[in-house]
């Protein structure tokens, strides 16, 4: 039944458990846990007490690897 369901899925950016702010494009994007995990894989670096933008991963907005700040809930 799931294959033939007519219910539309929500866009990936609207399930927003996390907010990702990019230092490169300055965009703030709301993402869910699965989208955040996809952005962090296959390579990411996290320095939470050293930098303002503390995680080096793929930005969900511009799709480039950059330093980003990840916040929960906002």
N, CA, C and O atoms as a GROMACS GRO file, in nm:
protein
  296
    1UNK      N    1   0.081  -0.119   0.000
    1UNK     CA    2   0.000   0.000   0.000
    1UNK      C    3   0.086   0.126   0.000
    1UNK      O    4   0.046   0.228  -0.057
    2UNK      N    5   0.202   0.122   0.063
    2UNK     CA    6   0.285   0.241   0.070
    2UNK      C    7   0.334   0.284  -0.068
    2UNK      O    8   0.355   0.403  -0.091
    3UNK      N    9   0.353   0.190  -0.159
    3UNK     CA   10   0.397   0.225  -0.293
    3UNK      C   11   0.292   0.303  -0.371
    3UNK      O   12   0.326   0.385  -0.457
    4UNK      N   13   0.167   0.279  -0.342
    4UNK     CA   14   0.060   0.340  -0.418
    4UNK      C   15  -0.016   0.446  -0.339
    4UNK      O   16  -0.127   0.483  -0.376
    5UNK      N   17   0.042   0.492  -0.232
    5UNK     CA   18  -0.023   0.592  -0.149
    5UNK      C   19  -0.026   0.726  -0.220
    5UNK      O   20   0.072   0.764  -0.286
    6UNK      N   21  -0.135   0.799  -0.208
    6UNK     CA   22  -0.147   0.928  -0.273
    6UNK      C   23  -0.109   1.043  -0.181
    6UNK      O   24  -0.109   1.159  -0.223
    7UNK      N   25  -0.076   1.013  -0.056
    7UNK     CA   26  -0.038   1.117   0.038
    7UNK      C   27   0.099   1.172  -0.001
    7UNK      O   28   0.193   1.096  -0.023
    8UNK      N   29   0.109   1.306  -0.009
    8UNK     CA   30   0.235   1.368  -0.048
    8UNK      C   31   0.328   1.376   0.072
    8UNK      O   32   0.285   1.397   0.185
    9UNK      N   33   0.455   1.361   0.044
    9UNK     CA   34   0.556   1.371   0.149
    9UNK      C   35   0.594   1.516   0.168
    9UNK      O   36   0.587   1.596   0.074
   10UNK      N   37   0.634   1.551   0.291
   10UNK     CA   38   0.680   1.685   0.319
   10UNK      C   39   0.821   1.701   0.263
   10UNK      O   40   0.896   1.603   0.256
   11UNK      N   41   0.859   1.822   0.223
   11UNK     CA   42   0.996   1.844   0.180
   11UNK      C   43   1.094   1.817   0.293
   11UNK      O   44   1.060   1.835   0.410
   12UNK      N   45   1.215   1.773   0.258
   12UNK     CA   46   1.313   1.734   0.359
   12UNK      C   47   1.354   1.850   0.449
   12UNK      O   48   1.391   1.826   0.564
   13UNK      N   49   1.347   1.973   0.402
   13UNK     CA   50   1.389   2.087   0.481
   13UNK      C   51   1.288   2.132   0.585
   13UNK      O   52   1.321   2.217   0.668
   14UNK      N   53   1.167   2.079   0.585
   14UNK     CA   54   1.063   2.126   0.675
   14UNK      C   55   1.042   2.040   0.798
   14UNK      O   56   0.958   2.074   0.882
   15UNK      N   57   1.116   1.931   0.814
   15UNK     CA   58   1.095   1.847   0.930
   15UNK      C   59   1.177   1.893   1.049
   15UNK      O   60   1.165   1.835   1.157
   16UNK      N   61   1.256   1.991   1.035
   16UNK     CA   62   1.339   2.072   1.119
   16UNK      C   63   1.362   2.040   1.264
   16UNK      O   64   1.311   2.113   1.349
   17UNK      N   65   1.435   1.938   1.298
   17UNK     CA   66   1.477   1.919   1.435
   17UNK      C   67   1.606   1.996   1.464
   17UNK      O   68   1.640   2.019   1.580
   18UNK      N   69   1.679   2.035   1.358
   18UNK     CA   70   1.806   2.104   1.370
   18UNK      C   71   1.810   2.222   1.274
   18UNK      O   72   1.744   2.220   1.171
   19UNK      N   73   1.888   2.324   1.309
   19UNK     CA   74   1.913   2.436   1.220
   19UNK      C   75   2.061   2.437   1.187
   19UNK      O   76   2.145   2.436   1.277
   20UNK      N   77   2.093   2.440   1.057
   20UNK     CA   78   2.232   2.443   1.012
   20UNK      C   79   2.259   2.580   0.952
   20UNK      O   80   2.191   2.622   0.858
   21UNK      N   81   2.358   2.652   1.007
   21UNK     CA   82   2.397   2.783   0.956
   21UNK      C   83   2.534   2.771   0.892
   21UNK      O   84   2.630   2.727   0.956
   22UNK      N   85   2.545   2.809   0.766
   22UNK     CA   86   2.667   2.792   0.688
   22UNK      C   87   2.752   2.919   0.692
   22UNK      O   88   2.700   3.029   0.680
   23UNK      N   89   2.884   2.904   0.710
   23UNK     CA   90   2.974   3.019   0.710
   23UNK      C   91   3.006   3.064   0.568
   23UNK      O   92   3.052   3.177   0.549
   24UNK      N   93   2.982   2.981   0.470
   24UNK     CA   94   3.013   3.015   0.332
   24UNK      C   95   2.900   3.093   0.264
   24UNK      O   96   2.923   3.201   0.210
   25UNK      N   97   2.779   3.039   0.268
   25UNK     CA   98   2.666   3.105   0.200
   25UNK      C   99   2.577   3.183   0.297
   25UNK      O  100   2.485   3.252   0.254
   26UNK      N  101   2.602   3.172   0.428
   26UNK     CA  102   2.529   3.241   0.534
   26UNK      C  103   2.381   3.205   0.540
   26UNK      O  104   2.301   3.281   0.594
   27UNK      N  105   2.344   3.090   0.486
   27UNK     CA  106   2.205   3.045   0.489
   27UNK      C  107   2.180   2.966   0.617
   27UNK      O  108   2.267   2.896   0.668
   28UNK      N  109   2.058   2.978   0.668
   28UNK     CA  110   2.012   2.896   0.780
   28UNK      C  111   1.908   2.800   0.726
   28UNK      O  112   1.806   2.843   0.672
   29UNK      N  113   1.933   2.670   0.741
   29UNK     CA  114   1.846   2.567   0.686
   29UNK      C  115   1.798   2.476   0.798
   29UNK      O  116   1.878   2.427   0.877
   30UNK      N  117   1.667   2.452   0.804
   30UNK     CA  118   1.612   2.358   0.901
   30UNK      C  119   1.615   2.219   0.838
   30UNK      O  120   1.565   2.199   0.727
   31UNK      N  121   1.673   2.124   0.910
   31UNK     CA  122   1.684   1.986   0.861
   31UNK      C  123   1.647   1.890   0.973
   31UNK      O  124   1.652   1.924   1.091
   32UNK      N  125   1.611   1.770   0.934
   32UNK     CA  126   1.583   1.664   1.029
   32UNK      C  127   1.709   1.585   1.060
   32UNK      O  128   1.817   1.614   1.006
   33UNK      N  129   1.696   1.487   1.144
   33UNK     CA  130   1.811   1.406   1.186
   33UNK      C  131   1.870   1.327   1.069
   33UNK      O  132   1.993   1.316   1.059
   34UNK      N  133   1.787   1.273   0.982
   34UNK     CA  134   1.837   1.195   0.869
   34UNK      C  135   1.914   1.284   0.771
   34UNK      O  136   2.019   1.244   0.721
   35UNK      N  137   1.862   1.402   0.743
   35UNK     CA  138   1.931   1.495   0.652
   35UNK      C  139   2.062   1.544   0.712
   35UNK      O  140   2.160   1.564   0.640
   36UNK      N  141   2.066   1.564   0.843
   36UNK     CA  142   2.189   1.606   0.909
   36UNK      C  143   2.294   1.494   0.902
   36UNK      O  144   2.412   1.522   0.881
   37UNK      N  145   2.252   1.370   0.918
   37UNK     CA  146   2.344   1.257   0.907
   37UNK      C  147   2.398   1.244   0.765
   37UNK      O  148   2.516   1.215   0.746
   38UNK      N  149   2.312   1.264   0.665
   38UNK     CA  150   2.359   1.260   0.526
   38UNK      C  151   2.459   1.371   0.497
   38UNK      O  152   2.554   1.349   0.422
   39UNK      N  153   2.439   1.489   0.555
   39UNK     CA  154   2.532   1.600   0.534
   39UNK      C  155   2.667   1.573   0.601
   39UNK      O  156   2.770   1.618   0.552
   40UNK      N  157   2.666   1.500   0.712
   40UNK     CA  158   2.789   1.473   0.785
   40UNK      C  159   2.870   1.360   0.724
   40UNK      O  160   2.991   1.352   0.747
   41UNK      N  161   2.808   1.273   0.648
   41UNK     CA  162   2.879   1.159   0.590
   41UNK      C  163   2.930   1.192   0.451
   41UNK      O  164   2.863   1.270   0.384
   42UNK      N  165   3.038   1.141   0.404
   42UNK     CA  166   3.128   1.044   0.461
   42UNK      C  167   3.238   1.106   0.547
   42UNK      O  168   3.311   1.034   0.614
   43UNK      N  169   3.252   1.240   0.547
   43UNK     CA  170   3.359   1.303   0.624
   43UNK      C  171   3.306   1.428   0.691
   43UNK      O  172   3.245   1.513   0.626
   44UNK      N  173   3.329   1.439   0.820
   44UNK     CA  174   3.295   1.562   0.891
   44UNK      C  175   3.390   1.576   1.010
   44UNK      O  176   3.442   1.478   1.063
   45UNK      N  177   3.412   1.700   1.050
   45UNK     CA  178   3.499   1.732   1.163
   45UNK      C  179   3.419   1.822   1.257
   45UNK      O  180   3.353   1.915   1.211
   46UNK      N  181   3.424   1.794   1.387
   46UNK     CA  182   3.348   1.871   1.484
   46UNK      C  183   3.441   1.922   1.594
   46UNK      O  184   3.507   1.843   1.661
   47UNK      N  185   3.445   2.054   1.612
   47UNK     CA  186   3.527   2.118   1.714
   47UNK      C  187   3.437   2.211   1.796
   47UNK      O  188   3.441   2.332   1.776
   48UNK      N  189   3.356   2.157   1.888
   48UNK     CA  190   3.251   2.236   1.951
   48UNK      C  191   3.298   2.351   2.041
   48UNK      O  192   3.222   2.446   2.059
   49UNK      N  193   3.415   2.347   2.097
   49UNK     CA  194   3.457   2.452   2.189
   49UNK      C  195   3.566   2.541   2.131
   49UNK      O  196   3.621   2.625   2.202
   50UNK      N  197   3.599   2.524   2.004
   50UNK     CA  198   3.711   2.596   1.945
   50UNK      C  199   3.665   2.707   1.852
   50UNK      O  200   3.727   2.813   1.849
   51UNK      N  201   3.559   2.685   1.778
   51UNK     CA  202   3.518   2.778   1.673
   51UNK      C  203   3.372   2.816   1.688
   51UNK      O  204   3.295   2.746   1.753
   52UNK      N  205   3.335   2.929   1.627
   52UNK     CA  206   3.194   2.967   1.623
   52UNK      C  207   3.118   2.873   1.531
   52UNK      O  208   3.012   2.821   1.568
   53UNK      N  209   3.170   2.850   1.412
   53UNK     CA  210   3.115   2.750   1.320
   53UNK      C  211   3.196   2.623   1.346
   53UNK      O  212   3.308   2.609   1.296
   54UNK      N  213   3.140   2.532   1.420
   54UNK     CA  214   3.217   2.424   1.482
   54UNK      C  215   3.220   2.293   1.406
   54UNK      O  216   3.292   2.202   1.447
   55UNK      N  217   3.144   2.279   1.299
   55UNK     CA  218   3.141   2.151   1.226
   55UNK      C  219   3.175   2.173   1.080
   55UNK      O  220   3.120   2.261   1.015
   56UNK      N  221   3.266   2.092   1.029
   56UNK     CA  222   3.303   2.097   0.887
   56UNK      C  223   3.228   1.983   0.818
   56UNK      O  224   3.261   1.866   0.837
   57UNK      N  225   3.128   2.019   0.739
   57UNK     CA  226   3.046   1.919   0.670
   57UNK      C  227   2.981   1.983   0.548
   57UNK      O  228   3.004   2.101   0.520
   58UNK      N  229   2.902   1.908   0.477
   58UNK     CA  230   2.833   1.958   0.358
   58UNK      C  231   2.714   2.043   0.400
   58UNK      O  232   2.630   1.999   0.479
   59UNK      N  233   2.706   2.165   0.346
   59UNK     CA  234   2.595   2.256   0.375
   59UNK      C  235   2.471   2.209   0.300
   59UNK      O  236   2.479   2.183   0.180
   60UNK      N  237   2.356   2.198   0.366
   60UNK     CA  238   2.233   2.156   0.297
   60UNK      C  239   2.182   2.259   0.196
   60UNK      O  240   2.109   2.223   0.104
   61UNK      N  241   2.219   2.386   0.212
   61UNK     CA  242   2.171   2.490   0.121
   61UNK      C  243   2.256   2.501  -0.005
   61UNK      O  244   2.204   2.493  -0.116
   62UNK      N  245   2.388   2.518   0.011
   62UNK     CA  246   2.475   2.539  -0.106
   62UNK      C  247   2.544   2.412  -0.153
   62UNK      O  248   2.607   2.412  -0.259
   63UNK      N  249   2.534   2.303  -0.076
   63UNK     CA  250   2.589   2.172  -0.109
   63UNK      C  251   2.741   2.170  -0.116
   63UNK      O  252   2.798   2.076  -0.171
   64UNK      N  253   2.809   2.271  -0.060
   64UNK     CA  254   2.955   2.273  -0.054
   64UNK      C  255   3.000   2.231   0.085
   64UNK      O  256   2.926   2.248   0.182
   65UNK      N  257   3.120   2.177   0.095
   65UNK     CA  258   3.176   2.148   0.227
   65UNK      C  259   3.225   2.281   0.285
   65UNK      O  260   3.302   2.353   0.223
   66UNK      N  261   3.178   2.311   0.405
   66UNK     CA  262   3.212   2.437   0.470
   66UNK      C  263   3.198   2.421   0.621
   66UNK      O  264   3.144   2.321   0.669
   67UNK      N  265   3.248   2.519   0.694
   67UNK     CA  266   3.227   2.520   0.839
   67UNK      C  267   3.085   2.567   0.864
   67UNK      O  268   3.043   2.671   0.814
   68UNK      N  269   3.011   2.490   0.943
   68UNK     CA  270   2.872   2.522   0.973
   68UNK      C  271   2.850   2.517   1.125
   68UNK      O  272   2.928   2.459   1.200
   69UNK      N  273   2.741   2.580   1.166
   69UNK     CA  274   2.699   2.574   1.307
   69UNK      C  275   2.567   2.499   1.311
   69UNK      O  276   2.473   2.534   1.239
   70UNK      N  277   2.559   2.397   1.394
   70UNK     CA  278   2.439   2.314   1.407
   70UNK      C  279   2.375   2.346   1.542
   70UNK      O  280   2.440   2.336   1.646
   71UNK      N  281   2.247   2.383   1.539
   71UNK     CA  282   2.172   2.410   1.663
   71UNK      C  283   2.053   2.316   1.669
   71UNK      O  284   1.994   2.282   1.567
   72UNK      N  285   2.018   2.276   1.788
   72UNK     CA  286   1.905   2.186   1.808
   72UNK      C  287   1.780   2.269   1.832
   72UNK      O  288   1.780   2.360   1.915
   73UNK      N  289   1.673   2.236   1.760
   73UNK     CA  290   1.542   2.294   1.786
   73UNK      C  291   1.512   2.427   1.724
   73UNK      O  292   1.398   2.448   1.682
   74UNK      N  293   1.605   2.517   1.714
   74UNK     CA  294   1.574   2.654   1.669
   74UNK      C  295   1.507   2.653   1.538
   74UNK      O  296   1.474   2.759   1.485
   0.00000   0.00000   0.00000
